[in-house]
Amino acid sequence: MLLNPTFVEAYNNLGIICYEHGQYGEALIYYQKALQFNPTFFEAFRNLGAVFKAQGRIIEAENAFKHALQIKPDLSSCCSDILFGMNYQTRYNNQSIFAEHLQFAERYEKPLAYSISPHKNERAYSRRLKIGYISPDFRRHSVAYFIEPVINAHNKDQFEIFCYSDVIVQDDVTKRIQEHADQWRNIVGMTDKQVAESIRKDQIDIFIDLAGHTMSNRMLVFARKPAPIQISWIGYPSTTGLSTMDYKIVDAHTDPPGMTEPFYTEKLIRLPQSFLCYLPEQNSPEVNDLPALKSGHITFGSFNDLAKVSPSLISLWSDILNKASNSTIMIKSRGLSDKETCHRFLNMFKQHGINTDRIMLLPFAPSTNEHLTMYNNIDIALDTFPYNGTTTTCEAMWMGIPVITLAGNSHVSRVGVSLLSNVGLKEFIAQTENEYVSIAVNLAADINKMQKLRSNLRIMLKNLSLTNATQFIFDLENSYRKMWKSWCNSIAQ
């Protein structure tokens, strides 16, 4: 940059390096420097949004993404960034979120309708079906904890499993999933059109998306309708907005009949128990004794992304800390490797009268085992809302920790309801904010109850539907067959 101090790509690249190392303050400086020299450099705006989101500054992230989209309106993935971010915010209701997803379809799906041709798949009820799963997260990622057991448990006599992997850096989880699949397609670097053509060539019968509008998604593959049946599942909590997405897999807890149907373009398929099947980490640390017995105080905790931790949620957690005397809170997130971010969160707690010595902020753990071991310091986990935790809730319960959740009126805010209901812990589901505080405070005063849960939760999970891949795949495959039969009976198109 000494040779060319206005070289915006160099500033942007330096920002990316800082971001990847958790140095968010420095990343912001470089992105803003790039924009200083080129205010229409959309990559810097988009990267700026990613930093703000990692810091939990979700409104600022949305504004940055909107700037990027204004500069490059044909960039559908940037529009997806905005849609994804809406799910974290209480200022948007179900209708407004749905409306924006419909706008996405109008802008990016509708122009591709001409390219959809009739599907020539053989319409036979009982034949072996080709099932395709597509994801950028066939790796050590939250999605993998819920898709690996499914791919492994599929009845391979009845279903041929294709995985379309958009994973750039593969790891041990990638290799395990690949071993379970019948066919593996590496689609890294392929255009959406090329991927859609590959799926048609493979004659996939049922095609399942595991990303929705999250990062590196392939929404415009689904917009091209490469398979006769297309399903949204696991990776995204809202509608895709696409008319070409036929179904969304949920359950009666995340989407009670009559509550959320108007806010999906997809038809809801409610699995009889849980919409998820969780695969605990194979080499998980043992559950330890209740930390409060040794520390002499209750430790609340949350290991969710900071984007889920809003100022209003900090206010509620502060209320819990004020009412549960001699308690502390541990918050762990990748974003807390950044000093400025830590300072911001400490200040939010200070505004509600919580001293910094009652708050422990922890950064990203280098290994999964170290991450899980940190749960051994928590007595009670506090779920986030409106965007509930999923993997973190499962992990907490696996490590013997009860989770307090607040039930909302949308899928994104009812995942906790589903997980706790399927483990038999409905007593920890609050219907109001006051009840959320009350449940947490009352549990904190009941050492005997916490000790009992600590000893039994992992055993409970092992024996329940949430981790029973055999039962889950039976229900899932039955749903696939029903969808297939419906398509076979439909008018050829």
C-alpha positions in Angstrom: 0.0 0.0 0.0 3.0 2.3 0.3 3.2 2.1 -3.5 -0.5 2.7 -4.0 -2.2 4.1 -0.8 -5.6 4.1 -2.5 -5.6 0.4 -3.5 -9.0 -0.5 -2.0 -8.7 -4.2 -2.7 -5.6 -4.3 -0.4 -7.5 -2.6 2.4 -10.4 -5.0 1.9 -8.1 -8.0 2.0 -6.4 -6.8 5.2 -9.8 -6.5 6.7 -10.7 -10.0 5.8 -7.5 -11.3 7.4 -8.3 -9.4 10.6 -11.9 -10.6 10.6 -10.8 -14.3 10.3 -8.5 -13.8 13.3 -11.2 -12.2 15.4 -9.7 -8.8 15.2 -12.9 -7.0 14.5 -11.9 -3.5 15.4 -8.9 -3.6 13.0 -11.1 -5.2 10.3 -13.6 -2.3 10.6 -10.8 0.2 10.1 -9.6 -1.4 6.9 -13.0 -1.8 5.4 -13.8 1.8 6.2 -10.5 2.9 4.7 -11.4 1.1 1.5 -14.8 2.8 1.4 -13.1 6.2 2.0 -11.3 5.8 -1.3 -14.1 4.1 -3.1 -17.6 4.6 -1.6 -19.1 2.2 -4.2 -16.9 -0.7 -3.3 -19.7 -3.1 -2.4 -17.5 -5.9 -1.2 -16.3 -3.7 1.7 -19.8 -2.8 2.7 -20.8 -6.5 2.7 -17.7 -7.4 4.8 -18.5 -4.5 7.1 -21.9 -6.0 7.7 -20.3 -9.4 8.5 -18.1 -7.7 11.2 -21.1 -5.8 12.7 -23.1 -9.0 12.9 -20.2 -10.9 14.6 -20.1 -8.1 17.2 -23.8 -8.3 17.8 -24.5 -5.0 16.1 -27.3 -6.4 14.0 -29.0 -3.1 13.0 -25.7 -1.7 11.8 -25.0 -4.9 9.9 -28.3 -4.6 8.2 -27.6 -1.1 7.1 -24.2 -2.1 5.7 -25.8 -5.0 3.7 -28.4 -2.6 2.3 -25.6 -0.2 1.1 -24.0 -3.2 -0.6 -27.2 -4.2 -2.3 -27.9 -0.7 -3.5 -24.6 -0.7 -5.2 -25.1 -4.2 -6.7 -28.8 -4.9 -6.8 -28.3 -8.2 -8.7 -26.4 -9.7 -5.9 -29.0 -12.1 -4.4 -26.7 -13.4 -1.7 -26.5 -9.9 -0.2 -30.3 -9.7 -0.2 -30.1 -13.0 1.7 -27.8 -11.4 4.3 -30.6 -8.9 5.0 -33.3 -11.5 5.2 -31.3 -13.6 7.5 -30.6 -10.6 9.8 -34.3 -9.8 10.1 -34.8 -13.0 12.1 -32.6 -11.7 14.9 -34.7 -8.6 15.5 -37.9 -8.0 17.5 -38.7 -4.9 15.4 -39.8 -7.1 12.6 -43.0 -9.2 12.9 -43.8 -12.4 11.0 -45.7 -10.5 8.3 -42.9 -8.0 7.5 -40.3 -10.8 7.4 -42.6 -12.9 5.1 -43.2 -9.9 2.8 -39.4 -9.3 2.4 -38.9 -12.9 1.5 -41.6 -12.6 -1.2 -39.7 -9.6 -2.6 -36.6 -11.7 -2.9 -38.6 -14.2 -5.0 -40.0 -11.5 -7.1 -36.6 -10.0 -7.8 -34.5 -13.1 -8.2 -36.7 -16.2 -8.7 -39.3 -14.9 -11.1 -36.8 -14.1 -13.9 -35.7 -17.7 -13.9 -39.2 -19.2 -14.3 -38.6 -19.5 -18.1 -35.8 -22.0 -17.5 -37.9 -24.6 -15.6 -38.7 -27.6 -17.8 -40.9 -30.6 -17.0 -39.4 -33.3 -14.8 -39.1 -36.8 -16.4 -38.6 -38.7 -13.2 -40.4 -42.1 -13.2 -43.7 -41.8 -11.4 -43.6 -45.1 -9.5 -44.7 -45.1 -5.8 -42.3 -47.7 -4.4 -39.2 -47.5 -6.4 -35.8 -46.5 -4.8 -35.8 -42.7 -4.6 -32.9 -40.4 -5.2 -32.6 -38.0 -2.3 -30.3 -35.0 -2.7 -29.0 -32.8 0.2 -27.1 -29.6 -0.6 -25.1 -27.6 1.9 -22.0 -25.4 2.4 -21.9 -26.9 6.0 -20.9 -30.5 5.5 -18.1 -29.8 8.0 -17.6 -29.0 11.7 -20.7 -26.7 11.8 -23.9 -26.6 13.7 -25.9 -28.1 10.7 -23.6 -31.2 10.7 -24.8 -32.2 14.2 -28.3 -32.7 12.7 -27.7 -33.9 9.2 -24.9 -36.5 9.8 -27.1 -38.9 11.8 -29.8 -38.6 9.1 -27.5 -39.4 6.2 -26.0 -42.3 8.2 -29.3 -43.8 9.2 -31.1 -43.7 5.8 -32.4 -47.0 4.4 -30.1 -47.3 1.5 -32.2 -50.1 -0.1 -35.1 -47.6 -0.4 -33.1 -44.3 -0.9 -30.0 -43.4 -2.8 -28.4 -40.5 -1.0 -26.6 -37.7 -3.0 -24.7 -34.9 -1.2 -23.9 -31.7 -3.1 -21.1 -30.2 -1.1 -20.2 -26.6 -1.2 -17.5 -27.0 1.4 -14.2 -25.2 0.6 -12.1 -26.4 3.5 -13.0 -30.0 4.3 -12.4 -31.7 7.7 -13.0 -34.9 9.6 -16.8 -34.3 9.7 -16.8 -33.8 5.9 -15.1 -37.1 5.5 -17.6 -38.9 7.8 -20.6 -37.5 5.9 -19.0 -38.4 2.6 -18.6 -42.0 3.7 -22.3 -42.2 4.6 -23.5 -40.9 1.3 -24.0 -43.0 -1.8 -22.9 -40.2 -4.2 -20.8 -37.2 -3.4 -20.8 -34.1 -5.7 -18.3 -31.3 -5.0 -19.9 -28.1 -6.3 -17.4 -25.6 -5.1 -16.9 -23.0 -7.8 -19.8 -24.1 -9.9 -22.5 -21.6 -10.9 -26.1 -22.0 -9.8 -27.0 -22.9 -13.3 -24.3 -25.6 -13.5 -25.4 -27.1 -10.1 -29.0 -27.2 -11.2 -28.0 -28.9 -14.4 -26.0 -31.5 -12.4 -29.0 -32.2 -10.2 -31.3 -32.7 -13.3 -28.7 -35.0 -14.8 -28.6 -37.1 -11.6 -32.4 -37.2 -11.8 -32.9 -36.3 -8.1 -36.4 -37.0 -6.9 -36.4 -35.1 -3.7 -34.0 -32.2 -3.2 -33.4 -30.8 0.3 -31.8 -27.4 1.1 -29.9 -27.1 4.4 -28.9 -23.5 4.2 -31.8 -21.2 3.4 -30.7 -17.6 3.2 -27.6 -18.2 5.3 -24.0 -17.7 4.0 -23.0 -19.4 0.8 -26.6 -20.5 0.1 -27.8 -21.8 -3.3 -31.3 -20.3 -3.4 -31.0 -19.7 -7.1 -30.4 -23.4 -7.7 -33.8 -24.1 -6.1 -35.3 -21.2 -8.1 -34.5 -23.2 -11.2 -36.5 -26.2 -9.9 -34.1 -29.0 -10.8 -36.0 -31.6 -8.9 -39.8 -32.4 -8.8 -39.9 -32.1 -5.0 -37.9 -29.4 -3.1 -37.7 -29.0 0.7 -36.3 -26.5 3.1 -34.9 -27.9 6.4 -32.5 -27.4 9.3 -30.3 -24.5 8.3 -32.9 -21.6 8.1 -35.7 -20.7 10.5 -38.0 -18.8 8.1 -39.6 -19.3 4.7 -37.3 -19.2 1.7 -39.9 -17.1 -0.1 -39.6 -19.3 -3.2 -42.6 -20.6 -5.0 -40.4 -23.5 -6.2 -39.8 -24.7 -2.6 -42.6 -27.2 -2.0 -42.2 -28.1 1.7 -40.6 -27.1 5.0 -39.9 -29.7 7.7 -41.0 -28.6 11.1 -42.9 -30.1 14.1 -46.0 -29.2 16.2 -43.8 -27.3 18.7 -42.0 -25.0 16.4 -45.1 -24.4 14.3 -48.3 -25.3 16.1 -51.1 -25.8 13.6 -52.8 -22.6 12.7 -50.0 -20.3 14.0 -47.4 -19.9 11.3 -48.8 -21.3 8.0 -49.6 -17.8 6.6 -45.9 -16.9 6.7 -44.5 -19.6 4.5 -44.6 -20.2 0.8 -43.8 -23.8 1.6 -46.3 -26.4 2.8 -45.4 -27.4 6.4 -44.6 -31.0 7.1 -44.8 -31.7 10.8 -42.7 -34.6 11.9 -44.5 -36.5 14.8 -41.9 -35.7 17.5 -39.0 -33.4 16.8 -38.0 -31.7 13.5 -34.4 -32.5 14.4 -32.2 -35.4 15.3 -29.1 -34.5 17.3 -25.8 -36.3 17.2 -23.7 -35.5 20.3 -20.0 -35.1 19.9 -18.4 -38.6 19.9 -15.6 -37.7 22.4 -17.6 -35.5 24.7 -16.1 -34.7 28.1 -17.9 -36.3 31.1 -20.6 -34.3 32.9 -19.1 -32.8 36.1 -20.6 -32.0 39.5 -22.8 -29.0 39.8 -20.4 -26.0 39.6 -22.3 -24.1 42.3 -21.3 -26.7 44.9 -17.7 -25.7 44.5 -18.0 -22.0 43.6 -20.7 -21.1 46.2 -22.7 -19.2 43.6 -24.9 -19.9 40.6 -23.4 -19.4 37.1 -25.8 -18.6 34.3 -24.5 -19.0 30.8 -25.1 -18.6 27.1 -22.8 -19.8 24.3 -24.8 -18.4 21.4 -23.7 -16.1 18.6 -23.6 -12.5 19.7 -26.0 -11.6 16.9 -28.6 -13.3 19.0 -27.7 -11.2 22.1 -29.6 -7.9 21.9 -29.5 -5.0 24.3 -33.1 -5.9 25.4 -31.9 -9.5 26.2 -29.0 -8.1 28.2 -31.6 -6.1 30.2 -33.5 -9.3 30.9 -30.4 -11.2 31.9 -29.4 -8.3 34.2 -32.8 -8.6 35.9 -32.1 -12.3 36.6 -28.7 -11.4 38.0 -30.1 -8.7 40.2 -32.8 -11.0 41.6 -30.5 -14.1 41.9 -28.1 -12.7 44.5 -24.5 -13.8 44.3 -24.9 -15.1 40.8 -22.7 -14.6 37.7 -23.0 -15.1 34.0 -20.7 -16.6 31.5 -21.1 -15.6 27.8 -19.0 -17.4 25.2 -18.9 -16.4 21.5 -16.5 -16.1 18.7 -17.0 -12.3 18.7 -15.7 -12.0 22.2 -12.1 -12.4 21.0 -12.4 -8.7 20.2 -11.6 -6.3 23.0 -13.9 -3.5 21.7 -16.8 -6.0 21.5 -16.1 -7.2 25.1 -16.1 -3.6 26.3 -19.4 -2.9 24.6 -21.1 -5.8 26.3 -19.7 -5.1 29.7 -21.0 -1.5 29.4 -24.5 -2.8 28.6 -24.5 -4.8 31.8 -23.1 -1.9 33.7 -26.1 0.2 32.6 -28.3 -2.2 34.5 -26.3 -2.2 37.7 -24.3 -5.4 37.0 -20.6 -5.1 38.1 -18.0 -6.4 35.6 -16.7 -9.0 38.2 -20.0 -10.9 37.8 -19.6 -11.3 34.0 -17.2 -13.7 32.3 -16.7 -13.2 28.5 -15.0 -16.0 26.7 -13.8 -16.2 23.1 -13.9 -19.0 20.5 -12.5 -22.4 21.8 -9.8 -24.0 19.6 -11.4 -27.5 19.8 -14.8 -29.0 20.2 -13.7 -30.8 23.4 -12.5 -27.5 24.9 -15.8 -25.8 23.9 -17.9 -28.5 25.6 -15.6 -28.6 28.7 -16.5 -24.9 29.2 -20.1 -26.0 29.9 -18.8 -27.6 33.1 -18.6 -24.0 34.5 -22.3 -23.3 34.0 -25.3 -24.2 36.3 -28.1 -22.9 34.2 -28.2 -22.0 30.5 -30.2 -19.0 29.3 -31.6 -19.3 25.8 -31.7 -16.3 23.4 -34.7 -14.8 21.7 -36.3 -14.0 19.3 -33.6 -16.2 17.7 -33.4 -19.3 19.9 -30.3 -21.5 20.2 -30.3 -24.9 18.6 -26.9 -26.6 18.8 -26.1 -24.7 22.0 -29.3 -25.8 23.7 -28.6 -29.5 22.7 -25.0 -29.2 23.9 -26.0 -27.6 27.2 -28.5 -30.4 28.0 -26.0 -33.0 26.9 -23.6 -31.5 29.4 -26.2 -31.8 32.2 -27.4 -28.2 32.1 -31.1 -27.1 32.1 -32.0 -24.4 29.6 -34.5 -21.6 30.1 -36.3 -20.5 26.9 -39.0 -18.0 26.0 -41.7 -19.2 23.6 -42.5 -16.9 20.7 -44.9 -17.0 17.8 -42.6 -18.0 15.0 -40.3 -21.0 14.2 -37.2 -19.0 15.0 -38.5 -18.3 18.5 -39.9 -21.7 19.2 -37.0 -24.1 18.5 -36.3 -24.0 22.3 -39.9 -25.1 22.9 -39.4 -28.1 20.6 -36.1 -29.1 22.1 -37.2 -28.8 25.7 -40.5 -30.5 25.0 -38.8 -33.5 23.4 -36.6 -33.9 26.5 -39.5 -33.6 28.9 -38.5 -30.2 30.3 -41.6 -28.1 29.5 -41.4 -26.5 33.0 -38.4 -24.4 31.7 -40.5 -22.9 28.8 -41.6 -19.4 29.6 -44.6 -17.7 28.0 -43.6 -14.1 29.0 -40.5 -12.2 29.8 -41.5 -12.0 33.5 -41.9 -15.8 33.6 -38.5 -16.3 31.9 -36.9 -14.3 34.7 -39.0 -16.1 37.4 -38.1 -19.6 36.2 -34.4 -18.8 36.1 -34.4 -17.2 39.6 -36.5 -20.0 41.1 -34.3 -22.7 39.6 -31.2 -20.9 40.9 -32.5 -21.3 44.4 -33.1 -25.0 44.1 -29.7 -26.8 44.4 -31.3 -30.2 44.8 -33.2 -29.9 41.5 -30.1 -28.7 39.6 -28.1 -31.6 41.0 -30.7 -34.1 39.9 -30.8 -32.6 36.4 -27.0 -32.6 36.2 -26.9 -36.3 36.9 -29.7 -37.3 34.6 -29.9 -35.1 31.6 -27.4 -36.9 29.4 -29.0 -40.2 30.2 -32.4 -38.7 29.4 -31.1 -37.5 26.0 -29.7 -40.9 25.1 -33.1 -42.5 25.6 -35.3 -39.9 23.9 -36.4 -39.2 20.4 -34.1 -36.2 20.0 -31.1 -38.5 19.7 -32.9 -41.6 18.3 -31.8 -41.6 14.7 -33.5 -44.9 14.0 -37.0 -43.6 15.0 -36.3 -40.2 13.4 -35.3 -41.6 10.0 -38.4 -43.8 10.0 -40.6 -40.7 10.4 -38.6 -38.7 7.9 -38.6 -41.4 5.2 -42.3 -41.9 5.7 -42.8 -38.2 5.0 -40.6 -38.4 1.9 -42.7 -41.3 0.6 -45.9 -39.3 1.2 -44.5 -36.3 -0.7 -43.4 -38.6 -3.5 -46.8 -40.3 -3.7 -48.5 -36.9 -3.9 -46.2 -35.9 -6.8 -46.8 -39.1 -8.6 -50.5 -38.5 -8.4 -50.2 -34.9 -9.6 -50.7 -33.8 -13.1 -47.5 -34.3 -15.1 -45.8 -30.9 -15.5 
